[in-house]
Amino acid sequence: MASEQDLWRTAWIIAEQYGAEGVGFAASMAQSFEIGGKTQDQQTWLAIMQKVEELTREAAGGRQ
């Protein structure tokens, strides 16, 4: 299980590399693990996706 710090670190890297499109990237990763039946990994990527969304929203000045 990834630590909260690991989740935020991963989200920050994705947000830096992909910007708002990072949300879609993380969602695709979550979906791939769902299809593969790896629920724990899917939950990890869903958490990362939410963090990327938060980071990119903050970077955009809170606009949605």
Rosetta blueprint (number, residue, H / E / L):
1 M L
2 A L
3 S L
4 E H
5 Q H
6 D H
7 L H
8 W H
9 R H
10 T H
11 A H
12 W H
13 I H
14 I H
15 A H
16 E H
17 Q H
18 Y H
19 G L
20 A L
21 E H
22 G H
23 V H
24 G H
25 F H
26 A H
27 A H
28 S H
29 M H
30 A H
31 Q H
32 S H
33 F H
34 E H
35 I H
36 G L
37 G L
38 K L
39 T H
40 Q H
41 D H
42 Q H
43 Q H
44 T H
45 W H
46 L H
47 A H
48 I H
49 M H
50 Q H
51 K H
52 V H
53 E H
54 E H
55 L H
56 T H
57 R H
58 E H
59 A H
60 A L
61 G L
62 G L
63 R L
64 Q L
